Amino acid sequence: MLHLRRTIAAVAGVPQRLLSKVVRVSYAKVAEYQQRGLIHFHAVIRLDGPAGPYTPPPAWATPDLLADAIRVAATRAHIDGPEVNGRARAFVFGEQIDTRIIRSSAFQGGTTITEGKVAGYVAKYATKGTEAATGTLDHRLKKITDLWFESVTEHAARMIRTAWALGTRDDLKHLNLRKWAHMLGFRGHFSTKTRAYSSTLGALRAARAAWHRRHTPPPSPTTLVLAHWAYDGTGLTPDLERLTALIGGGPTGEQEVATRA
């Protein structure tokens, strides 16, 4: 996203620090596990006006400009990785970058990529977990030896063991690889979005809570019972003492008096 904003600013001739005052880049994405263990990101990226989705972007912010900028930014994105066995590693996007323009369902006009189809497409990958895609685990490992008792593919087991081994490196401690070894080292959330892309998760939770309050029947009438307790004494009453003596086989008070007489 940093490279995308820089690319858009360069094409539009707008200084990067002023881009947010002209156009806003919003997105929503989901992470999809591949069977080989790598992750595909499916993202919906949109250009809005400076005040958010309810304001139109400038005339130059066309879908074609955005699509070209995405392709350029994806090739420029680069993150230095750790050095393993004397070889420096780097993280980049792969060659499978497919950028397509989404049309509104109100203007289908022969196009096949519509907003409704994209929503279903994203939802499909939002329900796809690592355990379903790669045959790995849906729970954390306390010890790597616990993997012996799990039914996982050998390919997934190798990736889990690799994540576990890399978790001992001091320069990778911040990744918590052992904690997320069952997820092949990926600790990110399957779905992320910018705040202005759509409704926030907090607003959705509030709407669900309000719906439940409206549709939950009122509680049935209850009887309020007030109880007051006070200390009365310790030990048995005289009647209970005589009853205890009879049950236990001991002499009652009258028997004791008669015996003494």
N, C-alpha and C positions, 0 to 999 in steps of 0.2 A: 504493500500500500504506500510506503514511502516513495518507492521508485515510480509508482503510478501517478502520485500527485506531482512529483517532479517532472515527469514526462508531459502531463497535461499542461502544467504551467509553462513549460518550454514551448510547446506547440501553440498555445494561446498567446504567448508573449506577455504573460503576467508574472510578476515576481512571486516566488514561492511563498513568501510571508504574507502576501495579499490574496492568495488563491481562495482561501476560505471566505473572504469577503465578496467573492464573485460567484463561486460554485462550490458545492459540497459533494464529496464522494461518499456514498453510503453503500454498504454491502451486507449480505448475509451468506454464510457458508456452512457446509457440513463436511465432516471428514469421513471418508469411506475406506474401510480396510480392503485391500486386495488379498487374494489367496496367497500370494508370495510374501505378504507381510508389509509391503509398502502402502502408503496412504495416498489416495486421490482426494483432492479438495474440489468440491463443487460449489461454486460461488455465483451469486447473483449480484452484480455491481451496477450501480445507478448514479447518474449525475443529477443532483437537485439544485434548486436555487440556494442562495446563502442562508435563508431562514429555514431550510428543511424541505421535506417532501411536498409541502403545500404551496411552494413557490416554484415557478418555472426556472430552469437554468437559462443562461444566456444563449443566444442564437447559435453561436459557434460550437456549443457543447452538444454535438450530434452523436447519435449511436455509433456511427462509423468512426468518428474520432476516438470515442471511448474504446472501441474494439481494438483499434490499432495501438492505442496507448497501453492496453493490457498486454498485448503480445510483446511490445518493446520492454515493458517493465518486467515481465516474467523472465526474459533473457538476461536482464541486468541484475536481478536479485541474486545475492551471493552472501553466504554466511560461512566464516571460517570454522572448521570443525577441529576435533582433537588430533594429535599426532599419534598414530598407532603403528607400532613396529617400524618406527623411523620414517613413516610416510605421512605427510600432511593430508588431512581430509577436508573437504568442503561440501557444503550443502547448497544445491541449486535445484531449480525446477527441471523436470525431465522434458523430453521432446514431445510428450503427449499433451499439448496445449491446444484445446479446442474452444475457440471463442465464437459465440453466435449471438446475434441480436434477437432479443425477445420482443414480440409484438403483443399489443393489447388484444384481448379476446374480442373486443369490439371492432377491431380492424384486421380480421384474419386475412382477407383478400388473397387467398392462395398460399399463405405462409403456413408452416407446420409448427413453428416454435411460438407458443402463446403463453401468457402468464399463468393460465390454469394448468396447462401441461407441466410447466416448470415447477409449480407448487407441488404437484403430485410426484414429480421426479425427485425433488429435494426431500420430500417426506419419506420416500422409499429408502433413501440412504440414511436418513435419520434413525431408522429402526434396524439398521444393519450393524451388528456388534462384531467385535474382533473374534469372539468365540464361534460365531456362525460363519465368518468369512475364512478364517485361517485354521480352525480346528484347535484353537488354544483354550485358555482357561477364562472363567468368569469370576475368579476370586484370587486374592493375593496369596503369595507363598511366604510362609514363615522361614523355611529353610529350603535351600536348593535341592536337598535330598528328597523333599516331599514330591518333587517332580517325577520321581521313579514310580510313584503310586498313582499318577494321573494318566488318563488316556488321551494323549495328544499325539499329533503327527511328529515325525522325526524332524521335519523342517521347522515346525513351530518350537519344538524342544531346543533346537540349536539356537534359535533366536532368543529364547528365554534365558538360556545359559549364557549367551553372549551379553545380554543386558545385565545379568547378575554379575558377571565378571567385570564389566566396565564400571559397575557401581562401586568398586573398590578404589577407583582412581580418585585422587584428591582434586584434580582439575575438573572432574565430572560430578562431584558431590552434589552440586546445586540441582542436578537433573533428577535426583532420587530414583535412579534406575532400578535399584533393587525393589523399592516399593511398587514400582510400575512394571516389573519384569513380566508379569502375567499379561500386560497390555503391550508386550514387545517394546517396552521403554517409552511408549507414547502416553504422556500424562495430560494432554490437552483435552478440552471438552469437545464432544463431537459436533457441537453447534455453537457458533459465535456470530455476532453481528454488531454493527455500529448502533449507537443509541437512537439515532434519528432515522434508521432504516424503516422501522415500523413501531408498533406498540411495544412498550417495555415489558419484561417479564413480571415486574412488580404490578403493573397495571392489569395484566392478565390474571394474576393471583387475586387481586382485589375484586375483579369482575366475577371470578368463580366464587369467592367468598360471599359476595352480595347475592349471587344467584341462589346459593345454598340457603342463605338466610330467608330469602323470599319464598322458597319452596319447602322449607322445613316446617312441619306442622307444629303448632304451639304445644308446649308440654302440658300433660294432664294435671288437673287440680291435685294438690297434695295436702295432707293434714299436718299442721305444724304442732309438734309435741314439745312442751317445755318441761324439763325435769330439773329438780333441785335436790342435791344430795347434801346431807349433814352428818357429822360424826355422832354415833349413838352410844357406843361403848365397846368394850372388849370382853370376850368370853361368852358363855352360854347363859340363857335365862334359867331360873330354877326349874321350870317344866322341862326344858331341853336337857338339863343336867340329869333329872330323874330318868328321862327317856334314854339317854346315853348309858346310864348305869344298867338299865334293864337289857338293852341290846348287848352291852359288853359283858353281862353276867355279874357285874359288881353289885353290892348292896345299895339300895336306895336310902334316902335320908331317914324314912320311917323305920326301915330295917336296922339301921345303925342305932337309932334311939332305942328300939326294942332290945337289941343285943346288949347295949350298955346297961339297960335296966336289969 
